[in-house]
Amino acid sequence: MKGLPVLKKLLSTLALLTAFGAASAAGEAAPDAFVRSISNEVIDVAKTDKAIQAGDIAKIIALVDSKVMPNVNFEVVTRSAVGPQWRGASAEQRSKLQSEFKLLLVRVYAGALTQITKEQTVEVTRTQPVPGGSQVVVQSEVRGKGEPIKLDYRLDKTDAGWKIIDVNVGGIWLVTSYRSQFAQEIGKGGIDGLINTLVERNKAAAK
């Protein structure tokens, strides 16, 4: 499956997962404060933790499992990436898709965290409501040396607070991008074909 350019892919996955890592208190904050708080918190850890900077995948997975995943409805993210074919997937297939997609994102996240430099900060620039619903788009920039990197977060207000449902880097929404990739795999081999592809990608990344 052809993905985003490496830099955009790493940054968008980093943005998605750091935003998902909100504590419940942050989830009750205004959407701009929500994004600012959690983005800076995780980036600050990435700057100072030598094991993360070295790409220690076991430590990163443990961090994501304890701090990130309890705060995200990952079923919604996976369902959005898989698209209409999700409805025809069995419970077992859905479980496998979530597990393998999570591992895929975590491994990309590992690469993203090692790219963070000490001078980088996140600045929220604008918050826009999405017409006709409970969603907002929070625009932000990663600033450091060179041109700022623009990141847009799509949030949805739930009973548990704000939740990130997608991230845009350079005009490309992350979940939407995976949806087009996944659709190609489903077209060739169905849901099981997509699962097998994700399994193989994760195995290759682990070597």
C-alpha positions in Angstrom: 0.0 0.0 0.0 1.4 3.4 -1.0 1.3 5.8 1.9 1.9 9.5 2.5 5.3 10.9 2.0 7.4 9.8 5.0 7.6 13.2 6.8 3.9 14.0 6.4 3.0 10.5 7.5 5.1 10.6 10.6 3.9 14.0 11.6 0.2 13.3 11.0 0.4 10.0 12.9 2.2 11.8 15.8 -0.5 14.5 15.8 -3.3 12.0 15.8 -1.9 9.9 18.6 -0.8 12.8 20.8 -4.2 14.4 20.5 -5.9 11.2 21.4 -3.8 11.0 24.6 -5.9 13.5 26.6 -6.7 13.0 30.2 -10.3 13.3 31.2 -9.7 16.8 32.5 -8.3 17.9 29.2 -11.3 16.4 27.4 -13.5 18.8 29.3 -11.5 21.8 28.2 -12.2 24.1 25.3 -11.1 22.4 22.0 -8.1 24.7 21.5 -6.9 24.2 25.0 -7.4 20.5 24.6 -5.1 20.4 21.6 -2.5 22.7 23.0 -2.2 20.9 26.3 -1.8 17.4 25.1 0.3 18.1 22.1 2.9 20.1 24.1 2.8 17.5 26.9 3.7 14.5 24.7 6.2 16.5 22.6 7.9 17.6 25.8 8.2 13.9 26.9 9.6 13.0 23.5 12.3 15.7 23.8 13.6 14.5 27.1 13.1 10.7 27.1 16.3 9.1 25.8 14.7 5.7 25.3 11.9 7.2 23.1 14.4 9.3 21.2 16.3 6.1 20.5 13.2 4.5 19.1 12.5 2.0 21.9 9.3 0.5 20.5 8.5 -1.5 23.7 8.5 1.7 25.7 6.5 3.6 23.2 3.9 0.9 23.0 3.6 0.9 26.8 3.2 4.6 26.8 0.5 4.5 24.1 -1.4 1.7 25.8 -1.4 3.4 29.2 -1.8 7.1 28.3 -3.3 7.2 24.8 -5.6 4.2 24.0 -7.8 4.5 27.2 -8.9 7.9 25.9 -9.9 7.0 22.4 -12.8 5.1 20.9 -10.4 3.3 18.5 -13.4 1.4 16.9 -14.6 4.7 15.5 -11.2 5.5 14.0 -10.8 2.0 12.4 -14.4 2.0 11.2 -13.8 5.3 9.4 -10.6 4.1 7.8 -12.1 0.8 6.6 -15.2 2.6 5.2 -18.5 0.9 4.1 -17.0 -2.6 4.2 -16.8 -2.3 8.0 -20.6 -3.1 8.2 -20.0 -6.5 6.6 -17.1 -7.5 8.8 -17.5 -10.0 11.6 -16.8 -9.2 15.2 -13.6 -11.2 15.0 -12.5 -9.4 11.8 -13.3 -6.0 13.4 -11.2 -6.9 16.4 -8.2 -8.0 14.3 -8.5 -4.8 12.2 -8.4 -2.6 15.3 -5.5 -4.5 16.7 -3.4 -4.4 13.6 -4.3 -0.8 12.7 -3.3 0.3 16.2 0.0 -1.5 15.9 0.6 0.1 12.5 0.0 3.6 13.9 2.1 2.9 17.0 5.1 1.9 14.9 4.8 5.0 12.7 4.4 7.0 15.9 7.8 5.5 17.1 9.4 7.0 14.1 7.6 10.3 14.5 8.7 10.7 18.2 12.4 10.3 17.2 12.1 13.2 14.7 11.1 15.7 17.4 13.7 18.4 18.1 14.2 20.4 21.2 13.3 23.8 19.6 9.9 22.6 18.3 6.6 23.8 19.9 2.9 23.6 19.0 0.9 26.7 18.6 -2.9 26.7 18.1 -3.9 29.3 15.5 -7.7 29.0 14.9 -10.8 27.0 15.9 -13.6 26.6 13.4 -17.0 24.9 14.0 -18.1 22.4 11.4 -21.5 23.4 10.2 -24.4 21.2 11.1 -22.9 19.1 13.9 -20.9 18.9 17.1 -17.5 18.9 15.4 -14.8 21.6 15.3 -11.6 21.9 13.4 -8.6 23.2 15.4 -5.8 24.5 13.3 -2.3 24.5 14.7 1.4 24.8 13.7 4.5 22.9 14.7 7.1 25.7 14.9 10.9 25.4 15.0 13.6 25.8 12.5 12.3 26.3 9.0 8.8 26.8 7.8 6.0 26.0 10.3 4.2 22.7 9.7 0.4 23.1 9.6 -1.8 20.6 11.4 -5.6 20.6 11.5 -7.4 18.5 14.1 -11.0 17.4 13.6 -12.7 17.0 17.0 -16.1 15.7 18.0 -17.8 16.6 21.3 -18.9 13.5 23.2 -20.3 12.8 26.7 -16.6 12.1 27.7 -15.4 15.4 26.2 -13.6 16.2 23.0 -12.2 13.4 20.9 -10.0 13.6 17.8 -11.4 11.9 14.8 -8.9 12.9 12.1 -5.8 15.0 11.5 -4.9 17.0 8.4 -1.3 17.6 7.3 -0.6 19.5 4.1 -4.2 19.1 2.9 -4.4 15.4 3.5 -6.6 13.9 6.2 -4.9 10.9 7.8 -7.9 8.6 8.3 -9.2 9.5 4.8 -5.8 8.6 3.3 -5.8 5.2 5.0 -9.3 4.7 3.8 -8.2 4.9 0.2 -5.3 2.5 0.8 -7.6 0.1 2.7 -10.2 0.2 -0.1 -7.6 -1.0 -2.6 -6.7 -4.0 -0.4 -10.3 -4.8 0.3 -11.0 -4.7 -3.4 -8.2 -7.2 -4.0 -8.8 -9.6 -1.1 -11.8 -8.5 1.0 -11.6 -7.8 4.7 -9.3 -10.8 5.3 -7.0 -9.5 2.6 -6.7 -6.2 4.3 -6.0 -7.9 7.7 -3.3 -10.0 6.1 -1.7 -7.0 4.5 -1.6 -5.2 7.9 -0.2 -8.2 9.6 2.6 -8.5 7.1 3.4 -4.8 7.3 3.6 -5.0 11.0 5.8 -8.1 10.9 8.1 -6.4 8.4 8.3 -3.3 10.6 9.2 -5.4 13.7 12.3 -6.9 12.0 
